[in-house]
Amino acid sequence: TMPITSGPTVVDKKVVIGGNAMVVALASETGEILWKTPVTSEVLAAPKISEDLVLVNTIEGGLTALSIRDGHQLWRFTITAPSLVLRRSSVPIVTNDYVIAGFANGKLVVLNRADGSVNWVADVAMSKGRSDIQRMIDISADLVIRDEIIYVVSYQGKLAAFALASGQVIWDREVSSYAGLLVDDKLVYVADTNGDVLAFDRN
């Protein structure tokens, strides 16, 4: 048995779950354990599966890429996490070339899918205030990518749109959110920490 700390992800008759410093893949039809791989700390977001990759965001600030076949580590990206973080992590986005992830230090990172090397890094928010609580700027809401633009929101920070290729900021607005970000053809919708739903023009 293992404490389960993330929701399951199901792809190609495999169920992948995260726990306390462990990722486990099961056969969806029988429940048989296919592989178990230790990771550096607790997994708070459901693993992201994309073809051969299983991407795991851990509480201490790392993103680990595992092989879907046998669970061995393909690459790992690490950051220095703040001393106090939300108990929630965003799920990475995977494109043909990139892995896009947000972290508890308010940084948006675009990595090369093949080896985890950094393509670009941007600050979505900057810490303010004296206490650890005031300085929390976690990117815990799931990211959205649409028409080569990344939309991201942070807690006690900003809602921002970035160009995928260059990392250039297209626009940003002062918004605090830890969950709820949707994008359609015209608008970006955000549920903020005051309990309001805000809509912004995509452009």
HUVEN-V362722 format. One line per field, one symbol per residue. ss: DSSP state (2 for helix, 1 for strand, 0 for the rest). phi: phi as a letter, one per 30 degrees, with the letter a starting at -180 (. if undefined). burial: I if it has 16 or more other ideal C-beta (glycine too) atoms within 10 Angstrom, else O. A space follows every 50 residues. Layout:
# HUVEN-V362722
ss = ???
phi = ???
burial = ???
This chain:
# HUVEN-V362722
ss = 00010000111001111110011111100000111111000010000111 00111111000111111000001111110000000000000011000111 11000011111100000111111000000000000000000001110011 11100011111110000011111110000011100011111000001111 100
phi = .bdccbddbcbhibccbcbdiabbcbdddciddcabbdbdadccceeccb hccccbccddjcbcccdddbiddcabcbbcdddbbddabdddcbcdcbcc bcbdciccbccdedbidddabbddbcdbjcddddcdbeccdddbbahibc cbbbdhbbcbcbdedcidddabbdbcacajbbbcdbbccbccddjcccbb ded
burial = OOOOIIOOIOIOOIIIIIIOIIIIIIOOOOOOOIIOIOIOOIIIIIIIII OOIIIIIIIOIIIIIIOIOOIOOIIOIOIOIIOOIIOOIIIIIIOOOIII IIIIIIIIIIIOIOOIOOIIOIIIIOOOOOOOOOIIIIIIIIIIIOOOII IIIIIIIIIIIIOIOOOOOOOIOOIIIIIOIOIOOOOIOIIIOOOOOIOI OIO
